[in-house]
Amino acid sequence: MALDACSRGRSPTPTRWLIGQGRQLLLDRTCVMGILNVTPDSFSDGGAFLDEGRALARAEEMIDSGAGVIDVGGESTRPGAPEVTLEEEMRRVIPVVQAISRRMRIPISVDTTKAAVAEAALDAGAAVVNDVSGLSFDPDMPDTVARHGAGVVVMHIRGTPKTMQSHVDYTNLIGDISSELASRLDSAVRMGIEAERVVLDPGIGFAKTAEQSLLLLQRLSRLEELGRPILIGPSRKSFIGAVTGAVVGDRVPGTIAAVVAAVLAGARIVRVHDVRETVQAVSIADAIRLAGNASEHPH
């Protein structure tokens, strides 16, 4: 089984993530997932990469900067975002997935809640499905993932992107998120998806206030008991603006701070727009996290 870019380095207890096309990632070092939005209305970079040539150039730039996975999305999931038709999402996403797959070896993730889009993307060369609904919006999604032997990111959300910010009442924030993610993991396994193919995302900013997103990052280590790698996606999000007052385009330093906190608390994959800066930051966070584990003998 092939190893990919996120498998560089060693740690005493590497975590394996099985993905599609007979590949796997050993998440002994933090994997940086680069965001490639082919949408006109994403909150941060909407419209920037609608052209296939610009999307390819952006993918190549992120790979050169150290991305281990490219996540291609054709529907904005910002708070209040309208739904995109199946035909329009296909039109945006599939040509880009095909083009990246033909030209570059990097694992491709498709960011979608629609099983038909996932199916077409996996046929076009994607190896991972990143489903912000936690496999809950489309009943055909679990079977699609299982049949293709794909990797899958199962995210925590309540409601939909249009309604989620009216579902922020928790009895116990971390306990509730952990319980709901555990239920979705169990459901995925029951529906034929191997547990080693699942990564869990607690959903920063999805059905969570800014304060709740901060608490989630503070207490992230408690989610390690779920037994699967944790992905965190804090990139340029509104909780950073709530703390700093920074506008979306000026939130890279805040994103880096959140990423480092997440890595030190146990996250093994970080999903970001700004790959080059993040790769350097997580290399230091990993070095701190793993200090003392490496051989003391000089090379």
N, C-alpha and C positions, 0 to 999 in steps of 0.2 A: 504494500500500500504506500502510495507516494506521500512524502512529507512536503509541506509548503513553507512559505517564507516565515510565518510566525513560529516555526519550529526551531529557530536558531537558539543556541545556548542550551544549558542544562540546569535543572534544579532537582532537589532530592525527590520531589513528588510531582512529576509532570502530569498534567491533565490532558487527556486525549479528547478531541472533538472530531468525530467522524463526519465528513461532508460528502457531497456527491462526486461522481466520476472516480470512485476508488481512492479518494484523497483523504488525508487527515491532517489536523493541526495539533501539535503538541504545545500547549499553552503554558510552557515553563517560563516564557517571557511574554510580556503584555503584547497582544496583537492589536494593531491599529487598523480599524476599518474606515476607509475613506468614503465620504458621502459624495455621490454623484446624482444630483437631482436634475432630471430632465423634465422639469415642470415650469410653468409660467408664474406660479404663485406661491412657491415655498417661502417661508418667513424670512430666510436669510439670503438665498441665492437664486430665487425664482427668476426664470428667464435667461440665466447666464449660460446654460449649456444645452439649450433646446436643439441647436444645430449639431448634427452627428459628428462633424469634424471637430468642433469645439469640445464636445463631450469626450471624444477619443484623446484629444490633446490633454484635457484635464486628467483623464485616467492615467495617461502616461506620466504626467507630472507627479501625481500622487504615488505611483509605483516607484518612480525615481527617488521620491522623498522617503520611502520606506514603508508604504502601506502594505499590509499583508492580505487584505481583502478589499474589493471595491463593491460598494453597495449602491445599486442603481434603482432609483425610484421614480415613478411617473405620476404619483398622486400626493399632493400635500396633505400632511397630517397635523398641521398647525391647529391650535384651538379655533373652532368655528369653521374649519375648512369645508367647502362644499364637496360632494362626491363627484368623481370623474367616471364617465361611462367606460364600460369594458373596452369598447372599440378604441376610444381615445387613449386609454392607458396602454393598450397593446401597441398602438401606433408610436407612442413616445418611447416605450421601453425596449421592445424586442429588437429593433434594428441596432440599438446601442449595445445590447448584450451580445448580439451576433458579431458585431464589429470588434468589440473588445476580445471576445473569445477567439476570433480568428487571428488576431495580431499579438495577443499577450497571454502569458501563461497563468497569470494571477487568478486565484479563485474569485468568482463573481457571485455576489448575493443579489437577489431581487427583493426589493422592499415593496410588498404588496399584500393585500388582504383577499385578493381574488384568486381562486384556484385555477381558473383558465389562464390568467396572466402567469402564474407560477409554472403551470404546465408548459406553456410556450417558452418561457425563459429557461427552464431546465432543459428542454429540448434544444434550445439555442446555445447552451454551454454554461449556464449558471450551475452552481454547486450548492447554494444555500438559499433558503427562503426566510426572509425577515418579515414576520407577520405581527404588526403592532396590535392586532386584535387578540393575540394569544391563541390563534386557531379557532376563534369563536364566531367570526362574521360569516364565513363561507363553510357550510357543512362538508364540502368536498375537499377542503384543503388538507386535512390529515391524511386522507387516502392518497392525494397527489404527492405529498412529501414522502410517504412510506413507499409508494411504488417506485419512485425515482431513487430511493436511498439517499435523499438529500440531507444536508444539515439544516437545522431550523432554529431560528431565534423566536422564542415564545415570550411576548411582552405582557406586562401587567397594564391593564386599562379597565376603566369602568365607563360604560356608555360608549359613545362614538366620538371621533374628533370634534363633531359639531356640538355634542352635549356633555362631554366629559368633565368640564369644569363646574358642572352642577352636581357632580358625584364625588365630592371631596370630604365627606363625613366618614371618619374612621373611628372605631372603638379603640383600637391600638394600631397605630400606623404600620410599624414593622411587622407585628404579629399578623395583622390582616393581610398585608401584601404577601408575606411568606406563606400563609395558609392558602391564599388564592392562587399563587404561583404553583404551590405543591399540587393543588387540585388540577391545574391545567397540565402539569407534567404527567401526573397519573393518567389523565384522560388521553394525552398524546400516546403514551405507552400502550394503553388499552386499545387504541385505534391503529396499532401496528408500527409506530415509530420507535426505534430503539432509543433507549435513554441516552446512550453515548452520542446520539445525533442532535441532542437538545442543548441549547444554551438559553439561559433565562435572563430577561431584561426587566428590572423592576419599574421601568417607565418614568424616568425623571420628567416632570412637567405634564404627564398624562393623568388626568383626574387627580392632580396634586397641586396645592398652592405652592408659592415660592418657599414658605417656611417648611412645608412638608417635604419639598425636594431637598432642602438643606438637612433636615433631620434624617432623611433616607440616606444621604451621603455619609452623614456622621455615624450611622448605625449599620452601614452596609455589611459589615463582617458577619452580622447575625444571619444573613442569607446563605452563608457557606454551608449551613446545616442541610440545605436542600440537595447538596451532593452533585450539583452541576455547575459548570463555569458561569460566571456572571458577566453580562455585558452592560456597560453604562454609556448613555448617550447624552452628555450635558452640553453639547456644542452650541455656543452662542444663544442659549435659551433664556427665557424671560426671567428666571430666578436670578441670573447674573445681573441683569438690568435692575431688578428690584433691590439688590444689595448695593450696586455700584453707581446706578444711574446711567450706565453706558448704553448707547444705542447698539442695535444688532451688529453693525459692521465693526464695532470697537470692543467686542467682547472676547477677543482671543486670550488676553491675560487671565481673565476670569475663568474661561474654559480650561486653561492649563492648570489653574489652581484646583478646580473641581476634578480634573482627570487624575492629578497626582494624589489627591485625597482618596479617590476611588481605588486606585491601584494599591495604595498602602493598606486599604481596608479590604482588599480581596478581589477586586474586579480583574478579569483576565483579558477582556476585550473592551476597547473604547472606540466609540463611533464618533467621528469628528469631521469637520470641514477642513481644518487647518492641519494637514498631515505632517509637514516638515517640522513645525514647532512642537507638535505633540510627540513625534518620534523621539526627539531629543529629551523632552521632559520625562517620558516614560522610561527611557534608558536609565536615567538617574533614579527614578522611583524604584525600578526593578533592582538596581544596584544596592539601594538602601534596604529594600525588602529582603534581598538574598545575601546581604553581607554576612560573612562568616560561614556560608555554605560551600563556597568554592574551596578548592584545594589550596592549602597554604604553601605548597611547594612552588618555587618560582619556575616560570617557563624557560 
